[in-house]
Amino acid sequence: MDEHHIQNLTPFLHSRACAPRPFVAGHDVRCGFRIRLRILELPRVTPSRTTPVPLRTAGVFSHGDAAHLAGAFRIAVSRLRLHPSCRALFEELGADGEELLAGSLYVRAGSHHETQICGRRVAAFTAIGSPVTRLCRNFRRLDAEQAALILLHEALHFAGLPEAPHEPEAPTSQEINQLVAAGCGL
Ligand SMILES: [Zn+2]
């Protein structure tokens, strides 16, 4: 896939609504998006905003974890600004990626989340439509770019993107990661 092509997510509503719901485990959320993957040709342009995007956290973060999160967040913002294909992932969902990052709230996963949800393949989780992204202990083990990819992945869920297998028509977690990697140069 060259730089002119990305896979876009084209959601269209079914009968069920996709309303924000209270926080629930993992990606276990269901809402009315059906996802179709397609290839689009996009112009190569790099317009950009320059104002800082605020990072919102709640709860206690160690200095090291806060710095790691801040570094990942800066990369996520910069990739959105640099890559139209990265912004397009959000635009296809009717959302603005920077606004969603600015509206996200990052909190540490609780001990019960660590045992029940976090694991080797889960570094962070959220609920569809929720601004709250919970970071597992192993988030800190990701390098800055991998961590930025995860923040963008979770922001797509905030934008309403569901995930298989909970939503059979939706992309899997790994497919979402691949879309972010390709679209955002991560
Ligand atoms: Zn996910």
py3Dmol code that shows the C-alpha trace and the ligand (Angstrom):
import py3Dmol

protein = """\
ATOM      1  CA  MET A   1       0.000   0.000   0.000  1.00  0.00           C
ATOM      2  CA  ASP A   2       1.617   3.255  -0.980  1.00  0.00           C
ATOM      3  CA  GLU A   3       1.203   6.606   0.695  1.00  0.00           C
ATOM      4  CA  HIS A   4      -1.670   7.632  -1.536  1.00  0.00           C
ATOM      5  CA  HIS A   5      -3.837   4.760  -0.473  1.00  0.00           C
ATOM      6  CA  ILE A   6      -5.309   3.914   2.805  1.00  0.00           C
ATOM      7  CA  GLN A   7      -7.989   1.639   3.942  1.00  0.00           C
ATOM      8  CA  ASN A   8     -10.887   3.698   5.058  1.00  0.00           C
ATOM      9  CA  LEU A   9     -13.559   2.832   7.466  1.00  0.00           C
ATOM     10  CA  THR A  10     -16.946   3.632   6.117  1.00  0.00           C
ATOM     11  CA  PRO A  11     -19.535   3.268   8.775  1.00  0.00           C
ATOM     12  CA  PHE A  12     -23.198   3.295   8.131  1.00  0.00           C
ATOM     13  CA  LEU A  13     -25.843   3.023  10.718  1.00  0.00           C
ATOM     14  CA  HIS A  14     -28.104   0.142  11.126  1.00  0.00           C
ATOM     15  CA  SER A  15     -31.259   0.345  13.103  1.00  0.00           C
ATOM     16  CA  ARG A  16     -29.576   0.250  16.493  1.00  0.00           C
ATOM     17  CA  ALA A  17     -28.182   3.434  17.935  1.00  0.00           C
ATOM     18  CA  CYS A  18     -24.547   3.812  18.900  1.00  0.00           C
ATOM     19  CA  ALA A  19     -24.888   5.775  22.076  1.00  0.00           C
ATOM     20  CA  PRO A  20     -22.098   6.266  24.590  1.00  0.00           C
ATOM     21  CA  ARG A  21     -22.453   3.714  27.332  1.00  0.00           C
ATOM     22  CA  PRO A  22     -21.106   3.411  30.825  1.00  0.00           C
ATOM     23  CA  PHE A  23     -17.675   1.958  31.028  1.00  0.00           C
ATOM     24  CA  VAL A  24     -17.625  -1.736  30.265  1.00  0.00           C
ATOM     25  CA  ALA A  25     -14.954  -4.324  29.993  1.00  0.00           C
ATOM     26  CA  GLY A  26     -12.581  -4.388  27.091  1.00  0.00           C
ATOM     27  CA  HIS A  27     -14.178  -3.874  23.780  1.00  0.00           C
ATOM     28  CA  ASP A  28     -17.331  -5.560  24.812  1.00  0.00           C
ATOM     29  CA  VAL A  29     -19.623  -2.979  23.397  1.00  0.00           C
ATOM     30  CA  ARG A  30     -22.199  -3.157  20.719  1.00  0.00           C
ATOM     31  CA  CYS A  31     -23.539  -0.391  18.656  1.00  0.00           C
ATOM     32  CA  GLY A  32     -24.973   0.148  15.284  1.00  0.00           C
ATOM     33  CA  PHE A  33     -22.054   0.584  12.980  1.00  0.00           C
ATOM     34  CA  ARG A  34     -21.365  -1.741  10.168  1.00  0.00           C
ATOM     35  CA  ILE A  35     -17.870  -1.288   8.899  1.00  0.00           C
ATOM     36  CA  ARG A  36     -16.872  -1.598   5.299  1.00  0.00           C
ATOM     37  CA  LEU A  37     -13.225  -1.473   4.377  1.00  0.00           C
ATOM     38  CA  ARG A  38     -12.356   0.148   1.138  1.00  0.00           C
ATOM     39  CA  ILE A  39      -9.424   1.723  -0.564  1.00  0.00           C
ATOM     40  CA  LEU A  40      -9.494   5.411  -1.328  1.00  0.00           C
ATOM     41  CA  GLU A  41      -7.090   7.630  -3.088  1.00  0.00           C
ATOM     42  CA  LEU A  42      -6.315  10.699  -1.058  1.00  0.00           C
ATOM     43  CA  PRO A  43      -4.335  13.796  -1.928  1.00  0.00           C
ATOM     44  CA  ARG A  44      -0.951  14.096  -0.296  1.00  0.00           C
ATOM     45  CA  VAL A  45      -1.238  17.308   1.670  1.00  0.00           C
ATOM     46  CA  THR A  46      -0.011  18.218   5.092  1.00  0.00           C
ATOM     47  CA  PRO A  47      -1.971  21.182   6.364  1.00  0.00           C
ATOM     48  CA  SER A  48      -1.837  21.526  10.019  1.00  0.00           C
ATOM     49  CA  ARG A  49      -2.902  23.047  13.212  1.00  0.00           C
ATOM     50  CA  THR A  50      -0.183  24.051  15.567  1.00  0.00           C
ATOM     51  CA  THR A  51      -1.905  24.711  18.852  1.00  0.00           C
ATOM     52  CA  PRO A  52      -1.028  22.231  21.579  1.00  0.00           C
ATOM     53  CA  VAL A  53      -3.584  19.530  22.293  1.00  0.00           C
ATOM     54  CA  PRO A  54      -4.120  19.155  26.030  1.00  0.00           C
ATOM     55  CA  LEU A  55      -3.498  15.770  27.605  1.00  0.00           C
ATOM     56  CA  ARG A  56      -6.085  14.931  30.256  1.00  0.00           C
ATOM     57  CA  THR A  57      -5.389  12.361  32.918  1.00  0.00           C
ATOM     58  CA  ALA A  58      -7.084  11.397  36.149  1.00  0.00           C
ATOM     59  CA  GLY A  59      -5.705   9.519  39.099  1.00  0.00           C
ATOM     60  CA  VAL A  60      -2.138   8.849  40.038  1.00  0.00           C
ATOM     61  CA  PHE A  61       0.584   8.326  37.458  1.00  0.00           C
ATOM     62  CA  SER A  62       4.229   7.896  38.337  1.00  0.00           C
ATOM     63  CA  HIS A  63       6.534  10.490  36.873  1.00  0.00           C
ATOM     64  CA  GLY A  64       7.853   7.892  34.423  1.00  0.00           C
ATOM     65  CA  ASP A  65       4.411   6.734  33.352  1.00  0.00           C
ATOM     66  CA  ALA A  66       3.195  10.312  32.936  1.00  0.00           C
ATOM     67  CA  ALA A  67       6.197  11.164  30.776  1.00  0.00           C
ATOM     68  CA  HIS A  68       5.707   8.015  28.697  1.00  0.00           C
ATOM     69  CA  LEU A  69       2.039   8.803  28.149  1.00  0.00           C
ATOM     70  CA  ALA A  70       2.803  12.429  27.297  1.00  0.00           C
ATOM     71  CA  GLY A  71       5.404  11.329  24.746  1.00  0.00           C
ATOM     72  CA  ALA A  72       2.998   8.887  23.121  1.00  0.00           C
ATOM     73  CA  PHE A  73       0.253  11.513  23.084  1.00  0.00           C
ATOM     74  CA  ARG A  74       2.535  14.043  21.364  1.00  0.00           C
ATOM     75  CA  ILE A  75       3.365  11.487  18.695  1.00  0.00           C
ATOM     76  CA  ALA A  76      -0.319  10.667  18.180  1.00  0.00           C
ATOM     77  CA  VAL A  77      -1.126  14.355  17.699  1.00  0.00           C
ATOM     78  CA  SER A  78       1.815  14.896  15.395  1.00  0.00           C
ATOM     79  CA  ARG A  79       0.861  11.925  13.210  1.00  0.00           C
ATOM     80  CA  LEU A  80      -2.670  13.253  12.879  1.00  0.00           C
ATOM     81  CA  ARG A  81      -1.254  16.587  11.780  1.00  0.00           C
ATOM     82  CA  LEU A  82       1.252  15.065   9.424  1.00  0.00           C
ATOM     83  CA  HIS A  83      -0.858  12.419   7.708  1.00  0.00           C
ATOM     84  CA  PRO A  84      -4.185  13.213   6.037  1.00  0.00           C
ATOM     85  CA  SER A  85      -4.712   9.454   5.914  1.00  0.00           C
ATOM     86  CA  CYS A  86      -4.540   9.397   9.707  1.00  0.00           C
ATOM     87  CA  ARG A  87      -7.141  12.148  10.038  1.00  0.00           C
ATOM     88  CA  ALA A  88      -9.267  10.366   7.458  1.00  0.00           C
ATOM     89  CA  LEU A  89      -9.690   7.359   9.741  1.00  0.00           C
ATOM     90  CA  PHE A  90     -11.562   9.664  12.111  1.00  0.00           C
ATOM     91  CA  GLU A  91     -13.288  11.705   9.421  1.00  0.00           C
ATOM     92  CA  GLU A  92     -14.815   8.509   8.062  1.00  0.00           C
ATOM     93  CA  LEU A  93     -16.469   8.151  11.453  1.00  0.00           C
ATOM     94  CA  GLY A  94     -17.645  11.765  11.403  1.00  0.00           C
ATOM     95  CA  ALA A  95     -15.049  12.773  13.963  1.00  0.00           C
ATOM     96  CA  ASP A  96     -11.991  14.958  14.318  1.00  0.00           C
ATOM     97  CA  GLY A  97      -9.009  13.025  15.633  1.00  0.00           C
ATOM     98  CA  GLU A  98      -7.405  15.947  17.455  1.00  0.00           C
ATOM     99  CA  GLU A  99     -10.653  16.864  19.147  1.00  0.00           C
ATOM    100  CA  LEU A 100     -11.085  13.304  20.283  1.00  0.00           C
ATOM    101  CA  LEU A 101      -7.568  13.123  21.685  1.00  0.00           C
ATOM    102  CA  ALA A 102      -8.189  16.432  23.453  1.00  0.00           C
ATOM    103  CA  GLY A 103     -11.424  15.040  24.862  1.00  0.00           C
ATOM    104  CA  SER A 104      -9.935  11.729  25.960  1.00  0.00           C
ATOM    105  CA  LEU A 105      -9.322  11.067  29.623  1.00  0.00           C
ATOM    106  CA  TYR A 106      -6.523   8.655  30.479  1.00  0.00           C
ATOM    107  CA  VAL A 107      -6.663   6.729  33.702  1.00  0.00           C
ATOM    108  CA  ARG A 108      -4.824   3.732  35.063  1.00  0.00           C
ATOM    109  CA  ALA A 109      -6.578   0.384  34.898  1.00  0.00           C
ATOM    110  CA  GLY A 110      -7.676  -0.799  38.322  1.00  0.00           C
ATOM    111  CA  SER A 111      -6.418  -4.023  39.859  1.00  0.00           C
ATOM    112  CA  HIS A 112      -9.554  -5.906  38.844  1.00  0.00           C
ATOM    113  CA  HIS A 113      -9.093  -4.677  35.263  1.00  0.00           C
ATOM    114  CA  GLU A 114      -5.496  -5.833  35.365  1.00  0.00           C
ATOM    115  CA  THR A 115      -6.582  -9.366  36.173  1.00  0.00           C
ATOM    116  CA  GLN A 116      -9.708  -9.509  34.060  1.00  0.00           C
ATOM    117  CA  ILE A 117      -8.934  -7.453  30.965  1.00  0.00           C
ATOM    118  CA  CYS A 118      -5.297  -6.478  30.689  1.00  0.00           C
ATOM    119  CA  GLY A 119      -2.927  -9.041  29.357  1.00  0.00           C
ATOM    120  CA  ARG A 120      -0.204  -9.714  26.918  1.00  0.00           C
ATOM    121  CA  ARG A 121      -2.270  -8.350  24.031  1.00  0.00           C
ATOM    122  CA  VAL A 122      -4.222  -5.668  25.852  1.00  0.00           C
ATOM    123  CA  ALA A 123      -2.319  -2.538  26.818  1.00  0.00           C
ATOM    124  CA  ALA A 124      -5.327  -0.232  27.036  1.00  0.00           C
ATOM    125  CA  PHE A 125      -9.058  -0.437  26.681  1.00  0.00           C
ATOM    126  CA  THR A 126     -12.173   1.666  26.489  1.00  0.00           C
ATOM    127  CA  ALA A 127     -15.831   1.410  25.596  1.00  0.00           C
ATOM    128  CA  ILE A 128     -17.303   2.468  22.298  1.00  0.00           C
ATOM    129  CA  GLY A 129     -18.164   6.140  22.482  1.00  0.00           C
ATOM    130  CA  SER A 130     -16.407   6.637  25.793  1.00  0.00           C
ATOM    131  CA  PRO A 131     -13.730   9.287  26.324  1.00  0.00           C
ATOM    132  CA  VAL A 132     -12.168   7.240  29.123  1.00  0.00           C
ATOM    133  CA  THR A 133      -9.194   5.141  28.080  1.00  0.00           C
ATOM    134  CA  ARG A 134      -7.758   2.885  30.746  1.00  0.00           C
ATOM    135  CA  LEU A 135      -4.082   2.108  30.562  1.00  0.00           C
ATOM    136  CA  CYS A 136      -2.837  -1.278  31.693  1.00  0.00           C
ATOM    137  CA  ARG A 137       0.473  -1.756  33.451  1.00  0.00           C
ATOM    138  CA  ASN A 138       1.985  -3.174  30.296  1.00  0.00           C
ATOM    139  CA  PHE A 139       1.257   0.047  28.392  1.00  0.00           C
ATOM    140  CA  ARG A 140       4.518   1.350  29.810  1.00  0.00           C
ATOM    141  CA  ARG A 141       6.420  -1.459  28.102  1.00  0.00           C
ATOM    142  CA  LEU A 142       5.420  -0.227  24.659  1.00  0.00           C
ATOM    143  CA  ASP A 143       7.825   1.999  22.846  1.00  0.00           C
ATOM    144  CA  ALA A 144       6.598   5.537  22.188  1.00  0.00           C
ATOM    145  CA  GLU A 145       5.310   4.830  18.675  1.00  0.00           C
ATOM    146  CA  GLN A 146       3.511   1.643  19.682  1.00  0.00           C
ATOM    147  CA  ALA A 147       1.958   3.522  22.573  1.00  0.00           C
ATOM    148  CA  ALA A 148       0.856   6.318  20.209  1.00  0.00           C
ATOM    149  CA  LEU A 149      -0.743   3.702  17.965  1.00  0.00           C
ATOM    150  CA  ILE A 150      -2.709   2.379  20.918  1.00  0.00           C
ATOM    151  CA  LEU A 151      -3.901   5.888  21.848  1.00  0.00           C
ATOM    152  CA  LEU A 152      -5.157   6.406  18.297  1.00  0.00           C
ATOM    153  CA  HIS A 153      -6.792   2.964  18.305  1.00  0.00           C
ATOM    154  CA  GLU A 154      -8.662   3.800  21.504  1.00  0.00           C
ATOM    155  CA  ALA A 155      -9.601   7.232  20.129  1.00  0.00           C
ATOM    156  CA  LEU A 156     -11.225   5.491  17.157  1.00  0.00           C
ATOM    157  CA  HIS A 157     -13.409   3.593  19.625  1.00  0.00           C
ATOM    158  CA  PHE A 158     -14.239   6.952  21.229  1.00  0.00           C
ATOM    159  CA  ALA A 159     -15.318   8.039  17.734  1.00  0.00           C
ATOM    160  CA  GLY A 160     -17.699   5.082  17.629  1.00  0.00           C
ATOM    161  CA  LEU A 161     -15.689   2.393  15.891  1.00  0.00           C
ATOM    162  CA  PRO A 162     -16.762  -1.019  17.156  1.00  0.00           C
ATOM    163  CA  GLU A 163     -14.613  -4.104  17.114  1.00  0.00           C
ATOM    164  CA  ALA A 164     -14.975  -7.771  16.215  1.00  0.00           C
ATOM    165  CA  PRO A 165     -15.766 -10.270  17.547  1.00  0.00           C
ATOM    166  CA  HIS A 166     -18.252  -8.315  19.657  1.00  0.00           C
ATOM    167  CA  GLU A 167     -19.508  -6.615  16.518  1.00  0.00           C
ATOM    168  CA  PRO A 168     -19.105  -9.224  13.783  1.00  0.00           C
ATOM    169  CA  GLU A 169     -19.070  -6.717  10.931  1.00  0.00           C
ATOM    170  CA  ALA A 170     -16.382  -4.601  12.551  1.00  0.00           C
ATOM    171  CA  PRO A 171     -12.623  -4.929  12.148  1.00  0.00           C
ATOM    172  CA  THR A 172     -10.711  -6.924  14.721  1.00  0.00           C
ATOM    173  CA  SER A 173      -8.383  -5.258  17.179  1.00  0.00           C
ATOM    174  CA  GLN A 174      -5.433  -6.324  15.075  1.00  0.00           C
ATOM    175  CA  GLU A 175      -7.048  -4.938  11.922  1.00  0.00           C
ATOM    176  CA  ILE A 176      -7.628  -1.610  13.655  1.00  0.00           C
ATOM    177  CA  ASN A 177      -3.980  -1.551  14.650  1.00  0.00           C
ATOM    178  CA  GLN A 178      -3.032  -2.217  11.038  1.00  0.00           C
ATOM    179  CA  LEU A 179      -5.264   0.617   9.834  1.00  0.00           C
ATOM    180  CA  VAL A 180      -3.688   3.020  12.297  1.00  0.00           C
ATOM    181  CA  ALA A 181      -0.204   1.806  11.448  1.00  0.00           C
ATOM    182  CA  ALA A 182      -0.776   2.298   7.726  1.00  0.00           C
ATOM    183  CA  GLY A 183      -2.770   5.500   7.966  1.00  0.00           C
ATOM    184  CA  CYS A 184      -0.678   7.230  10.593  1.00  0.00           C
ATOM    185  CA  GLY A 185       2.779   6.006   9.687  1.00  0.00           C
ATOM    186  CA  LEU A 186       3.277   4.081  12.903  1.00  0.00           C
TER     187      LEU A 186
END
"""
ligand_1 = """\
1
ZN
Zn -9.880 -1.988 20.292
"""
view = py3Dmol.view(width=600, height=400)
view.addModel(protein, "pdb")
view.setStyle({"model": 0}, {"cartoon": {"style": "trace"}})
view.addModel(ligand_1, "xyz")
view.setStyle({"model": 1}, {"stick": {}})
view.zoomTo()
view.show()
